[in-house]
Amino acid sequence: MRLLRRGLFFPTLLAAVATLAAHPAQGATPVLEAMKQELQRSVDTLSKQATPLYYLSYEITESVRVSLAASFGHFTGSSQGRRRLADIDLRVGSYDLDNTHTIRGRFGRFSQRLGRGGVEVPVDDVQALRSILWRQTDKKYKEAVERLAKVRADVRIKVEEEDQAGDFTAEEPEKLVEESIPLTMDQALWKEKLERYTAPFSRSTHIYSANARVSANVETRWYVNSEGTEIRTSQPYYRLFISALTKADDGMELPRYESFFAFTPEGLPDDDSILKVVEEMVQDLEALRVAPVVDPYTGPAILSGRASAVFFHEILGHRVEGHRQKEEDDAQTFKKMVNRKVLPEIFSVVFDPTVKRIESMDLVGSYRFDNQGVKAQRVAVIENGVLKNFLMSRTPVEGFSRSNGHGRKQAGLSPVARQSNLFVEVNKPRSSQELEGLLIDLVQKAGKPFGLYFEDVQGGFTSTGRTRPNAFNVLPVMVYRIHADGRKELVRGVDLIGTPLTTFSKITAADDRLGAFNGICGAESGGVPVAGVSPAVLVSQIEVQKKMKSQERGPILPAPWDLP
């Protein structure tokens, strides 16, 4: 199978940049020792109280970041920063019932998350760090004792809960201490590169914004818990993000995005490859301006590998995150479908954070340990079309009593089960030509004037609760009509929508060419890096709705570079 080189970075979820001086993490071993000493001191005392502590963990996350930007061939600025956040998970009660248990009612889940934000800690003073951990642990303990009383009252007076699994799992201790990795970026070189990458956009008088940003970030994590786990990991991330925007005469804004990710600056594409992509973006934007708008439609469609990876991320990935099977205001789409067929038997879906690279592409969803000190693991969620597993944090669900290394979070938030690297595997793939032929056959049999081909998407979102429609929305960027005679026509103005079980029942085949995206996924525990790899898939029936559009006209004045 061939891998498409380009990856998608969800543009609406880009992280903010800090504003302090950036340099490599220092003093990692003293930090870990200080955390261990303060944790042991807290455990020794608080486990002997009337309401004893039974579990405690400290996690400190340091982010060192540098970012540069350019627009229309000119440098627009840079920023850099370094910060550390400490997160404390303190539990009283027992593994079966503790202070984190959801209090059911109107404000139950909201109140559960109050006061759980991380706290800023010094970057170069170990004694000050111990002082903050001491004070914050005392505060957390008092809050936990008070909340446990409310939890016990809630359990007594409310109806019996559907899922009787406990609140936390016991796990084996892990030990790993890696060296800190320094951040390396030639800022002068990248300033010149960004100016060169954005200059071609100024040749078009219809492109109203054109930006490129490169960011380098090294995330170092120190983690200890009362079970004996001691971890320090250090992970660099290098991202190049290019965006441009035009507007059609009817007011519709038409974006194009391209992003590239690597674990080293050398892993990003070379200049010729980037400039070729930029030229394609310019051509696409000019074509989109005059492309026809597609009205609401149902019918067959092909999703490219990259679009399909986002599609599976939205309609499947969030619904197999373990904690959603337990929360009683969640739709729990797949909870009762374990060992039942949910996809054609040729499809399997695996999440594997242990895979760092596939062919020439680094995968941003890889890691060695999750944010609860559990080693990353390969999880086969669907095998030959049959649902077999969920992505598990240390919050157990009936039938799934252990974590499989997917308890993840953004610094400052509480971990829940989240996605990592998603792989859609097909054991009887078709060629791309065969897949298109199957689409045309479906178009003709259904008496439809055309089918759709989704080449590229910018991201998506989904709802998994019970109070709103349990639906998804994938946001396409490049869409084509494929007519019965095989002719392709670029169109605009559609969003791919649907509900998960209906859409899953319409997936019929896949081709033999892999596409991939790298992105940041936002949910309860913040933004976490994820990736997806999938072949193109054929769906016998999809639904699209009209995309929202602006009512403002384009610029009244001509572009300044178009003046005589």
Salt bridges, closest charged atoms under 4 A:
GLU33 OE2 - LYS36 NZ 3.21
GLU38 OE2 - ARG41 NH2 2.56
GLU38 OE1 - ARG130 NE 3.00
GLU59 OE2 - ARG221 NH1 2.47
GLU59 OE1 - LYS409 NZ 2.76
GLU62 OE2 - ARG82 NE 2.97
GLU62 OE2 - ARG84 NE 2.65
ASP87 OD2 - LYS409 NZ 2.73
ASP89 OD1 - ARG91 NE 3.19
ASP98 OD2 - ARG91 NH1 2.91
GLU120 OE2 - ARG83 NH2 2.29
ASP138 OD2 - ARG135 NH1 3.56
ASP138 OD2 - LYS142 NZ 2.86
GLU146 OE2 - LYS150 NZ 3.99
ASP154 OD2 - ARG104 NE 3.50
ASP154 OD1 - LYS158 NZ 2.83
GLU161 OE2 - HIS101 NE2 2.75
GLU161 OE2 - ARG104 NE 3.82
GLU162 OE1 - ARG466 NH2 3.83
ASP163 OD2 - LYS335 NZ 3.12
ASP167 OD1 - HIS101 ND1 2.76
GLU171 OE1 - ARG402 NH2 2.89
GLU178 OE2 - ARG368 NE 2.58
GLU192 OE2 - ARG196 NE 2.65
GLU195 OE2 - LYS191 NZ 3.30
GLU227 OE2 - ARG394 NH2 2.54
GLU230 OE1 - LYS36 NZ 3.30
GLU230 OE2 - LYS175 NZ 3.12
ASP249 OD1 - ARG289 NH2 3.23
ASP250 OD2 - ARG492 NH2 3.11
GLU253 OE2 - LYS247 NZ 3.80
GLU258 OE2 - ARG6 NH1 2.63
GLU258 OE2 - ARG256 NH2 3.32
GLU258 OE2 - ARG306 NH2 3.77
ASP271 OD1 - LYS193 NZ 2.66
ASP271 OD2 - ARG196 NH2 3.02
GLU279 OE2 - ARG203 NH2 2.79
GLU280 OE1 - ARG6 NH1 3.68
ASP284 OD2 - ARG256 NH2 3.09
GLU286 OE1 - HIS206 ND1 3.39
ASP295 OD1 - LYS546 NZ 3.54
GLU321 OE1 - HIS318 ND1 3.33
GLU321 OE1 - ARG324 NE 2.74
GLU327 OE1 - ARG109 NH2 2.82
ASP329 OD1 - ARG109 NH2 2.04
ASP362 OD1 - ARG357 NH1 2.51
GLU436 OE1 - LYS488 NZ 3.58
ASP456 OD2 - ARG256 NH1 3.40
ASP456 OD2 - ARG306 NH2 3.03
GLU489 OE1 - ARG481 NE 3.02
GLU489 OE1 - HIS483 NE2 3.06
ASP495 OD1 - LYS547 NZ 2.57
GLU524 OE2 - HIS323 NE2 3.26
GLU524 OE2 - ARG324 NH1 2.78
